[in-house]
Amino acid sequence: MRRRTVTAGNLDEILQVTTPAPATEQQVAAPPVATPPPPREDNGLRTEFEFELPRGYVDEAGTVHRQGTMRLATARDELRPQIDLRVKENPAYLSVVLLSQVITRLGNITDVHAGVVERMYATDVAFLQDFYRRVNSEGHTRAAVTCPHCEGGFEVDLSGGRLGES
């Protein structure tokens, strides 16, 4: 980096060169126009899935929350529990931490954390574990089942409706 020596004789010359040009009326009157971002394309990828818990989560006020939303897991979601101290102490806690990261809504609760998942009934946690596996490995929420009475096979959508309803 070179330094320039300024003397009293060339100071006026330097100030004239470095002074910004005055703005024209057209520049002052017309502020820059922001162009809106292009519309997002719908690529058909479904990233959130609705579910209904078999029993429901009961909060401190006694309200039962059954409907919820789970998003697709990212690689970060799968890796983060591995460094969690609770998981290191008890590997079974992994599913609690993982589910708390991907459940985006449970009833009117939008801050679903590990404490919420800890207080769920075991049947609901088992349901969510299966739901997580189906959504993230198979990409859908349908399950093939067989009727115990007529041995007929059909599909059910695990994301909607109460158990036993069609």
Backbone as ProteinMPNN parsed JSONL, in Angstrom:
{"seq_chain_A": "MRRRTVTAGNLDEILQVTTPAPATEQQVAAPPVATPPPPREDNGLRTEFEFELPRGYVDEAGTVHRQGTMRLATARDELRPQIDLRVKENPAYLSVVLLSQVITRLGNITDVHAGVVERMYATDVAFLQDFYRRVNSEGHTRAAVTCPHCEGGFEVDLSGGRLGES", "coords_chain_A": {"N_chain_A": [[0.846, -1.162, 0.0], [0.656, 2.076, -0.973], [1.484, 5.263, 0.271], [0.287, 8.55, 0.035], [1.709, 11.673, -0.161], [0.634, 14.716, 1.095], [0.638, 18.013, 0.271], [0.345, 21.528, 0.924], [0.017, 22.752, -1.501], [-1.102, 20.889, -3.375], [-3.446, 20.058, -2.157], [-6.005, 21.182, -2.656], [-6.427, 20.201, -5.219], [-6.608, 17.415, -4.788], [-8.893, 17.296, -3.166], [-10.848, 18.107, -4.993], [-10.847, 16.01, -6.808], [-11.658, 13.822, -5.232], [-14.185, 14.522, -4.292], [-17.621, 13.706, -4.257], [-19.763, 13.622, -7.113], [-22.426, 15.972, -7.65], [-25.804, 14.981, -7.133], [-28.182, 14.352, -9.679], [-31.432, 15.729, -10.54], [-33.114, 13.724, -11.416], [-31.995, 11.404, -10.337], [-32.351, 11.857, -7.605], [-35.132, 12.075, -7.313], [-36.19, 9.594, -8.086], [-36.33, 6.801, -6.316], [-34.481, 3.735, -5.867], [-35.962, 0.897, -7.368], [-37.224, -1.947, -5.941], [-37.121, -5.21, -7.04], [-39.512, -7.77, -6.987], [-38.964, -11.045, -5.57], [-38.615, -13.944, -7.65], [-41.48, -16.066, -8.164], [-41.84, -18.951, -6.069], [-41.288, -22.178, -7.225], [-43.517, -24.898, -7.298], [-42.379, -27.822, -6.478], [-43.466, -30.223, -5.903], [-42.545, -31.6, -3.723], [-43.257, -32.794, -0.645], [-42.968, -31.55, 2.534], [-43.954, -31.36, 5.092], [-46.011, -33.153, 7.348], [-49.174, -34.019, 8.495], [-50.501, -35.346, 11.536], [-52.344, -37.495, 13.78], [-52.509, -38.164, 17.103], [-52.835, -41.269, 18.89], [-53.668, -41.272, 21.64], [-53.09, -38.696, 22.764], [-51.468, -35.671, 23.807], [-51.322, -34.383, 27.035], [-51.372, -31.271, 28.406], [-50.087, -28.959, 30.976], [-52.337, -27.555, 31.792], [-54.327, -29.34, 31.453], [-55.365, -29.685, 28.945], [-56.009, -31.586, 26.06], [-54.002, -32.507, 23.378], [-54.133, -33.571, 20.165], [-53.862, -33.425, 17.31], [-51.198, -32.768, 15.06], [-48.103, -31.641, 13.502], [-45.435, -32.845, 11.567], [-42.202, -32.362, 10.307], [-40.038, -33.157, 7.505], [-37.002, -34.81, 8.271], [-33.682, -33.526, 8.555], [-30.195, -34.049, 7.709], [-28.765, -32.851, 9.713], [-30.607, -32.91, 11.815], [-30.566, -35.608, 12.409], [-27.958, -35.97, 13.221], [-27.452, -34.21, 15.369], [-28.603, -35.208, 17.892], [-26.661, -37.091, 18.572], [-24.583, -35.793, 19.844], [-25.704, -34.851, 22.084], [-25.782, -34.615, 25.566], [-27.661, -35.932, 27.171], [-28.419, -38.053, 25.584], [-26.012, -39.395, 25.349], [-25.723, -40.299, 27.96], [-27.969, -41.913, 28.187], [-28.859, -43.901, 25.753], [-31.437, -44.514, 24.826], [-32.811, -42.185, 24.922], [-32.468, -40.884, 22.582], [-34.547, -40.967, 20.624], [-36.427, -39.28, 21.777], [-35.188, -36.741, 21.736], [-34.792, -36.483, 18.975], [-37.446, -36.588, 17.929], [-38.457, -34.274, 19.137], [-37.222, -32.326, 17.67], [-38.266, -32.49, 15.074], [-41.029, -32.337, 15.2], [-43.252, -29.91, 14.519], [-45.564, -28.732, 15.355], [-48.018, -29.234, 17.851], [-51.159, -29.651, 18.507], [-52.107, -26.576, 19.741], [-49.585, -25.93, 20.456], [-46.53, -24.664, 19.614], [-43.891, -24.701, 20.265], [-42.331, -27.312, 20.542], [-40.529, -29.232, 22.592], [-37.979, -31.338, 24.102], [-38.953, -31.894, 26.659], [-41.727, -31.876, 26.33], [-42.137, -34.117, 24.687], [-41.184, -36.056, 26.424], [-43.24, -36.185, 28.308], [-45.3, -37.411, 26.999], [-47.647, -40.074, 26.359], [-46.636, -43.518, 26.223], [-47.696, -44.981, 24.072], [-48.26, -42.969, 22.228], [-45.692, -41.979, 21.706], [-44.53, -44.243, 20.527], [-46.164, -44.389, 18.259], [-45.397, -41.969, 17.004], [-42.69, -42.494, 16.511], [-42.871, -44.557, 14.601], [-44.274, -43.165, 12.649], [-42.399, -41.179, 12.016], [-40.376, -42.801, 10.909], [-41.717, -43.832, 8.638], [-42.323, -41.488, 7.172], [-39.776, -40.357, 6.696], [-38.196, -42.388, 5.562], [-39.734, -43.789, 3.721], [-41.257, -41.866, 2.514], [-43.983, -41.352, 2.582], [-47.207, -41.598, 4.239], [-48.729, -43.844, 4.299], [-49.835, -47.145, 5.134], [-49.657, -50.632, 4.649], [-52.115, -52.903, 5.522], [-53.744, -55.773, 7.021], [-56.937, -57.151, 7.27], [-58.088, -58.583, 10.234], [-60.321, -60.224, 10.317], [-61.444, -60.847, 7.73], [-59.178, -61.301, 6.276], [-58.507, -59.614, 4.227], [-56.512, -57.36, 2.339], [-55.481, -53.959, 2.587], [-54.803, -50.378, 2.302], [-54.014, -47.91, 4.756], [-54.085, -44.486, 5.757], [-51.845, -43.125, 7.845], [-51.723, -40.562, 8.738], [-54.118, -39.196, 9.106], [-57.437, -38.999, 10.625], [-59.136, -40.771, 13.252], [-58.178, -43.714, 15.048], [-59.454, -46.704, 13.763], [-61.449, -45.493, 12.324], [-62.821, -44.812, 9.073]], "CA_chain_A": [[0.0, 0.0, 0.0], [1.455, 3.296, -1.067], [0.918, 6.448, 0.903], [0.453, 9.749, -0.761], [2.057, 12.834, 0.643], [-0.194, 15.862, 0.761], [1.206, 19.319, 0.605], [-0.646, 22.595, 0.827], [-0.171, 23.119, -2.901], [-1.955, 19.966, -4.123], [-4.589, 19.68, -1.345], [-7.226, 21.546, -3.377], [-6.555, 19.285, -6.36], [-7.04, 16.121, -4.265], [-10.277, 17.436, -2.716], [-11.714, 18.165, -6.175], [-10.898, 14.67, -7.409], [-12.342, 12.881, -4.352], [-15.528, 14.985, -3.947], [-18.63, 13.043, -5.089], [-20.505, 14.484, -8.036], [-23.772, 16.259, -7.15], [-26.85, 14.136, -7.702], [-29.106, 15.037, -10.579], [-32.825, 15.687, -10.07], [-33.711, 12.432, -11.748], [-31.49, 10.431, -9.387], [-32.916, 12.13, -6.295], [-36.579, 11.874, -7.336], [-36.571, 8.198, -8.306], [-35.589, 5.846, -5.486], [-34.324, 2.447, -6.547], [-37.14, 0.037, -7.292], [-36.89, -3.325, -5.584], [-37.882, -6.18, -7.823], [-39.923, -8.882, -6.128], [-38.306, -12.301, -5.921], [-39.443, -14.775, -8.528], [-42.327, -16.984, -7.392], [-41.264, -20.268, -5.84], [-41.921, -23.256, -7.988], [-43.99, -26.029, -6.515], [-41.703, -28.986, -7.032], [-44.181, -31.435, -5.527], [-41.952, -32.218, -2.547], [-44.023, -32.549, 0.575], [-42.004, -31.519, 3.627], [-44.652, -31.429, 6.377], [-47.042, -34.166, 7.374], [-50.075, -33.909, 9.642], [-50.775, -36.616, 12.2], [-53.264, -37.471, 14.915], [-52.027, -39.099, 18.115], [-53.856, -42.203, 19.378], [-54.177, -40.845, 22.944], [-52.984, -37.241, 22.853], [-50.608, -35.081, 24.831], [-52.063, -33.585, 28.011], [-50.489, -30.23, 28.932], [-50.227, -28.628, 32.403], [-53.689, -27.058, 32.037], [-55.27, -30.439, 31.256], [-55.84, -29.702, 27.56], [-55.507, -32.71, 25.271], [-53.576, -32.121, 22.03], [-54.017, -34.787, 19.34], [-53.39, -33.126, 15.961], [-49.877, -32.151, 15.017], [-47.393, -31.6, 12.225], [-44.039, -33.256, 11.607], [-41.495, -32.047, 9.06], [-38.99, -34.094, 7.129], [-35.757, -34.642, 9.021], [-32.466, -33.224, 7.808], [-29.023, -34.758, 8.232], [-28.423, -32.204, 10.988], [-31.528, -33.439, 12.833], [-30.138, -36.963, 12.76], [-26.639, -35.929, 13.851], [-27.448, -33.41, 16.6], [-28.779, -35.993, 19.128], [-25.462, -37.875, 18.89], [-23.695, -35.031, 20.72], [-26.494, -34.443, 23.248], [-25.326, -35.333, 26.768], [-28.719, -36.824, 27.654], [-28.371, -39.256, 24.738], [-24.787, -40.119, 25.71], [-25.972, -40.983, 29.223], [-29.029, -42.903, 27.993], [-29.108, -43.958, 24.305], [-32.872, -44.586, 24.532], [-33.307, -40.81, 24.881], [-32.263, -40.382, 21.224], [-35.812, -40.741, 19.915], [-37.085, -38.12, 22.39], [-34.532, -35.547, 21.196], [-35.052, -36.428, 17.542], [-38.844, -36.22, 17.704], [-38.681, -32.885, 19.541], [-36.681, -31.45, 16.626], [-39.011, -32.536, 13.819], [-42.442, -32.015, 15.412], [-43.337, -28.45, 14.433], [-46.781, -28.273, 16.033], [-48.808, -30.257, 18.541], [-52.32, -28.858, 18.917], [-51.739, -25.169, 19.589], [-48.213, -25.783, 20.947], [-45.576, -24.564, 18.504], [-42.557, -24.923, 20.808], [-42.276, -28.705, 21.004], [-39.17, -29.528, 23.037], [-37.826, -32.691, 24.648], [-39.821, -32.026, 27.827], [-43.077, -32.206, 25.861], [-42.115, -35.507, 24.226], [-41.011, -36.883, 27.628], [-44.503, -36.321, 29.038], [-46.308, -38.089, 26.173], [-47.882, -41.491, 26.656], [-45.755, -44.409, 25.469], [-48.333, -45.343, 22.799], [-48.097, -41.841, 21.307], [-44.286, -41.932, 21.293], [-44.352, -45.35, 19.582], [-46.82, -43.962, 17.024], [-44.564, -40.936, 16.37], [-41.479, -43.137, 16.003], [-43.244, -45.229, 13.361], [-44.628, -42.112, 11.706], [-41.114, -40.595, 11.603], [-39.71, -43.752, 10.015], [-42.442, -43.888, 7.373], [-42.191, -40.22, 6.452], [-38.4, -40.072, 6.297], [-37.565, -43.425, 4.745], [-40.611, -44.21, 2.632], [-41.763, -40.677, 1.848], [-45.443, -41.239, 2.644], [-47.767, -41.99, 5.538], [-49.639, -44.973, 4.117], [-49.355, -48.439, 5.619], [-50.424, -51.788, 4.194], [-52.63, -53.677, 6.656], [-54.603, -56.906, 6.7], [-58.082, -57.265, 8.164], [-57.987, -59.831, 10.981], [-61.526, -61.037, 10.153], [-61.63, -61.365, 6.368], [-57.855, -61.475, 5.679], [-58.358, -58.72, 3.078], [-55.454, -56.372, 2.479], [-55.778, -52.602, 2.126], [-53.916, -49.355, 2.833], [-54.574, -46.854, 5.589], [-53.228, -43.32, 5.871], [-51.582, -42.922, 9.262], [-51.681, -39.15, 9.117], [-55.426, -38.588, 9.39], [-58.517, -39.816, 11.155], [-58.944, -41.509, 14.496], [-57.987, -45.153, 14.838], [-60.698, -47.442, 13.581], [-62.372, -44.775, 11.438], [-62.426, -44.899, 7.664]], "C_chain_A": [[0.894, 1.227, 0.0], [0.725, 4.438, -0.392], [1.221, 7.649, 0.022], [0.737, 10.92, 0.173], [1.253, 14.024, 0.161], [0.53, 17.125, 1.209], [0.132, 20.363, 0.43], [-0.935, 22.948, -0.623], [-1.125, 22.191, -3.638], [-3.17, 19.489, -3.328], [-5.906, 20.002, -2.048], [-7.474, 20.603, -4.546], [-7.085, 17.928, -5.906], [-8.491, 16.192, -3.822], [-11.246, 17.472, -3.89], [-11.879, 16.782, -6.789], [-11.733, 13.721, -6.553], [-13.74, 13.313, -3.96], [-16.537, 14.278, -4.838], [-19.367, 14.059, -5.944], [-21.881, 14.753, -7.472], [-24.803, 15.407, -7.877], [-27.759, 14.964, -8.599], [-30.512, 14.916, -10.027], [-33.455, 14.324, -10.302], [-33.255, 11.364, -10.751], [-32.121, 10.613, -8.019], [-34.4, 11.77, -6.256], [-36.969, 10.408, -7.423], [-35.745, 7.279, -7.42], [-35.467, 4.522, -6.225], [-35.551, 1.566, -6.305], [-36.679, -1.38, -6.998], [-37.754, -4.262, -6.416], [-38.261, -7.328, -6.909], [-39.212, -10.159, -6.537], [-39.215, -13.13, -6.819], [-40.287, -15.733, -7.703], [-41.663, -18.343, -7.264], [-42.031, -21.313, -6.634], [-42.362, -24.349, -7.027], [-43.398, -27.285, -7.128], [-42.347, -30.302, -6.622], [-43.613, -32.137, -4.314], [-42.744, -31.82, -1.314], [-43.068, -32.636, 1.754], [-42.652, -31.552, 4.999], [-45.817, -32.4, 6.276], [-47.868, -34.006, 8.65], [-50.288, -35.303, 10.232], [-51.803, -36.391, 13.304], [-52.832, -38.557, 15.885], [-53.152, -40.015, 18.592], [-54.475, -41.762, 20.71], [-54.18, -39.327, 23.071], [-52.099, -36.804, 24.003], [-51.452, -34.202, 25.739], [-51.101, -32.57, 28.612], [-50.793, -29.945, 30.401], [-51.64, -28.169, 32.755], [-54.739, -28.154, 31.872], [-55.854, -30.516, 29.863], [-55.198, -30.859, 26.815], [-55.22, -32.22, 23.856], [-53.354, -33.391, 21.217], [-53.444, -34.511, 17.953], [-52.031, -32.442, 16.033], [-49.296, -32.202, 13.63], [-45.948, -31.998, 12.458], [-43.412, -32.915, 10.263], [-40.485, -33.143, 8.754], [-37.729, -33.796, 7.924], [-34.621, -34.31, 8.07], [-31.321, -34.051, 8.389], [-28.619, -34.165, 9.582], [-29.317, -32.71, 12.122], [-31.089, -34.81, 13.312], [-28.808, -36.956, 13.511], [-26.632, -35.227, 15.206], [-27.67, -34.25, 17.867], [-27.535, -36.784, 19.531], [-24.508, -37.138, 19.832], [-24.421, -34.546, 21.977], [-26.074, -35.285, 24.459], [-26.374, -36.293, 27.306], [-28.717, -38.13, 26.87], [-27.131, -40.075, 25.067], [-24.975, -40.891, 27.014], [-26.988, -42.11, 29.078], [-29.386, -42.937, 26.503], [-30.59, -44.036, 23.925], [-33.483, -43.195, 24.41], [-33.185, -40.208, 23.483], [-33.58, -40.077, 20.525], [-36.568, -39.544, 20.485], [-36.518, -36.836, 21.801], [-34.853, -35.397, 19.714], [-36.485, -36.002, 17.242], [-39.101, -34.759, 18.075], [-38.157, -31.902, 18.497], [-37.559, -31.402, 15.391], [-40.507, -32.285, 13.981], [-42.543, -30.497, 15.468], [-44.548, -27.892, 15.16], [-47.459, -29.462, 16.667], [-49.999, -29.535, 19.159], [-52.008, -27.399, 18.688], [-50.351, -24.89, 20.16], [-47.275, -25.755, 19.742], [-44.135, -24.752, 18.962], [-42.51, -26.323, 21.406], [-40.82, -29.021, 21.326], [-39.155, -30.914, 23.678], [-38.726, -32.912, 25.862], [-41.249, -32.39, 27.461], [-43.127, -33.676, 25.456], [-41.96, -36.456, 25.416], [-42.331, -37.158, 28.334], [-45.619, -36.95, 28.199], [-46.474, -39.525, 26.641], [-47.018, -42.348, 25.739], [-46.368, -44.801, 24.123], [-48.192, -44.217, 21.779], [-46.661, -41.732, 20.817], [-44.0, -43.043, 20.287], [-44.978, -45.006, 18.23], [-45.941, -42.958, 16.284], [-43.262, -41.511, 15.828], [-41.76, -43.844, 14.678], [-43.579, -44.216, 12.275], [-43.365, -41.457, 11.148], [-40.421, -41.507, 10.589], [-40.387, -43.789, 8.659], [-42.225, -42.632, 6.545], [-40.785, -40.035, 5.905], [-37.743, -41.166, 5.474], [-38.425, -43.83, 3.564], [-41.237, -43.032, 1.9], [-43.274, -40.522, 1.85], [-45.917, -41.738, 4.001], [-48.748, -43.151, 5.42], [-48.992, -46.267, 4.618], [-50.263, -49.535, 5.081], [-50.831, -52.597, 5.418], [-53.507, -54.81, 6.147], [-55.715, -56.977, 7.732], [-57.988, -58.6, 8.904], [-59.195, -60.75, 10.788], [-61.619, -61.661, 8.767], [-60.318, -61.615, 5.637], [-57.655, -60.612, 4.429], [-57.294, -57.672, 3.36], [-55.894, -55.02, 1.938], [-54.785, -51.644, 2.761], [-54.681, -48.387, 3.717], [-53.567, -45.707, 5.62], [-53.069, -43.017, 7.353], [-51.693, -41.476, 9.695], [-53.041, -38.581, 9.504], [-56.425, -39.558, 9.971], [-58.157, -40.51, 12.44], [-58.785, -42.986, 14.18], [-59.342, -45.83, 14.732], [-61.697, -46.749, 12.679], [-61.902, -44.934, 9.997], [-62.636, -43.579, 6.982]], "O_chain_A": [[1.765, 1.391, 0.855], [-0.497, 4.556, -0.478], [2.261, 7.736, -0.632], [0.056, 11.105, 1.181], [1.196, 14.305, -1.036], [0.96, 17.265, 2.353], [-0.905, 20.082, -0.171], [-2.036, 23.402, -0.936], [-1.901, 22.666, -4.466], [-3.87, 18.587, -3.787], [-6.827, 19.185, -2.037], [-8.619, 20.248, -4.824], [-7.934, 17.347, -6.581], [-9.255, 15.257, -4.066], [-12.347, 16.929, -3.8], [-12.969, 16.437, -7.245], [-12.453, 12.887, -7.101], [-14.447, 12.524, -3.332], [-16.352, 14.24, -6.055], [-19.564, 15.206, -5.544], [-22.472, 13.859, -6.866], [-24.688, 15.149, -9.075], [-28.06, 16.122, -8.311], [-30.766, 14.096, -9.144], [-34.232, 13.836, -9.481], [-34.05, 10.509, -10.361], [-32.402, 9.629, -7.335], [-34.872, 11.216, -5.264], [-37.999, 10.021, -6.872], [-34.586, 7.001, -7.728], [-36.269, 4.226, -7.111], [-36.092, 1.501, -5.201], [-35.849, -1.94, -7.715], [-38.974, -4.111, -6.477], [-37.43, -7.811, -6.14], [-38.889, -10.345, -7.71], [-40.44, -13.023, -6.748], [-39.849, -16.172, -6.64], [-41.018, -18.833, -8.191], [-43.261, -21.308, -6.69], [-41.663, -24.675, -6.068], [-43.857, -27.756, -8.169], [-41.839, -31.374, -6.951], [-44.138, -33.172, -3.904], [-42.874, -30.637, -0.996], [-42.426, -33.666, 1.961], [-41.953, -31.756, 5.992], [-46.514, -32.463, 5.263], [-47.32, -33.874, 9.744], [-50.258, -36.305, 9.518], [-52.087, -35.261, 13.701], [-52.794, -39.735, 15.529], [-54.301, -39.583, 18.687], [-55.689, -41.869, 20.885], [-55.194, -38.743, 23.453], [-51.998, -37.475, 25.03], [-52.216, -33.365, 25.258], [-50.123, -32.95, 29.255], [-51.644, -30.599, 31.004], [-52.095, -28.368, 33.881], [-55.92, -27.918, 32.124], [-56.747, -31.325, 29.613], [-53.993, -31.087, 26.922], [-56.07, -31.602, 23.214], [-52.484, -34.197, 21.546], [-52.621, -35.286, 17.467], [-51.753, -31.652, 16.935], [-49.905, -32.732, 12.7], [-45.312, -31.554, 13.414], [-44.008, -33.147, 9.212], [-40.125, -33.944, 9.618], [-37.435, -32.636, 8.212], [-34.601, -34.758, 6.924], [-31.468, -34.676, 9.439], [-28.186, -34.886, 10.481], [-28.854, -32.915, 13.244], [-31.226, -35.134, 14.492], [-28.555, -37.831, 14.339], [-25.879, -35.617, 16.098], [-26.971, -34.02, 18.854], [-27.369, -37.114, 20.706], [-23.718, -37.768, 20.535], [-23.816, -33.903, 22.835], [-26.018, -36.513, 24.382], [-26.033, -37.349, 27.839], [-28.984, -39.193, 27.429], [-27.18, -41.305, 25.068], [-24.457, -41.997, 27.167], [-26.891, -43.134, 29.753], [-30.143, -42.084, 26.037], [-30.957, -43.661, 22.812], [-34.567, -43.047, 23.847], [-33.735, -39.138, 23.222], [-33.713, -39.028, 19.895], [-37.279, -38.861, 19.748], [-37.27, -35.943, 21.411], [-35.154, -34.296, 19.254], [-36.709, -35.143, 16.389], [-39.875, -34.078, 17.403], [-38.608, -30.758, 18.449], [-37.603, -30.374, 14.715], [-41.193, -32.042, 12.988], [-41.982, -29.869, 16.365], [-44.566, -26.722, 15.54], [-47.48, -30.558, 16.106], [-49.873, -28.889, 20.2], [-51.678, -27.006, 17.569], [-49.979, -23.729, 20.331], [-47.232, -26.698, 18.952], [-43.246, -24.943, 18.132], [-42.632, -26.499, 22.618], [-39.978, -29.07, 20.429], [-40.188, -31.575, 23.782], [-39.213, -34.024, 26.066], [-41.912, -33.127, 28.191], [-44.049, -34.397, 25.836], [-42.54, -37.541, 25.419], [-42.525, -38.236, 28.896], [-46.764, -37.013, 28.647], [-45.572, -40.114, 27.236], [-46.708, -41.952, 24.616], [-45.646, -44.941, 23.136], [-48.021, -44.482, 20.589], [-46.427, -41.427, 19.648], [-43.303, -42.815, 19.298], [-44.4, -45.293, 17.182], [-45.755, -43.074, 15.073], [-42.778, -41.062, 14.789], [-40.971, -43.738, 13.739], [-43.206, -44.395, 11.116], [-43.272, -41.21, 9.946], [-39.943, -41.052, 9.55], [-39.71, -43.78, 7.63], [-41.971, -42.713, 5.344], [-40.619, -39.601, 4.765], [-36.796, -40.879, 4.741], [-37.898, -44.18, 2.508], [-41.703, -43.189, 0.772], [-43.796, -39.636, 1.175], [-45.13, -42.235, 4.806], [-49.515, -43.409, 6.347], [-47.777, -46.452, 4.537], [-51.485, -49.388, 5.059], [-49.992, -52.936, 6.253], [-53.953, -54.808, 4.999], [-55.462, -56.875, 8.933], [-57.824, -59.643, 8.27], [-59.101, -61.945, 11.068], [-61.847, -62.863, 8.639], [-60.328, -62.089, 4.501], [-56.728, -60.854, 3.656], [-57.188, -57.161, 4.474], [-56.604, -54.952, 0.935], [-54.017, -52.027, 3.643], [-55.846, -48.082, 3.462], [-52.359, -45.922, 5.523], [-54.04, -42.691, 8.035], [-51.751, -41.188, 10.89], [-53.094, -37.555, 10.182], [-56.29, -40.774, 9.835], [-56.987, -40.805, 12.686], [-59.229, -43.444, 13.127], [-60.255, -45.56, 15.513], [-62.701, -47.352, 12.3], [-60.72, -45.164, 9.742], [-62.361, -43.45, 5.789]]}, "name": "protein", "num_of_chains": 1, "seq": "MRRRTVTAGNLDEILQVTTPAPATEQQVAAPPVATPPPPREDNGLRTEFEFELPRGYVDEAGTVHRQGTMRLATARDELRPQIDLRVKENPAYLSVVLLSQVITRLGNITDVHAGVVERMYATDVAFLQDFYRRVNSEGHTRAAVTCPHCEGGFEVDLSGGRLGES"}
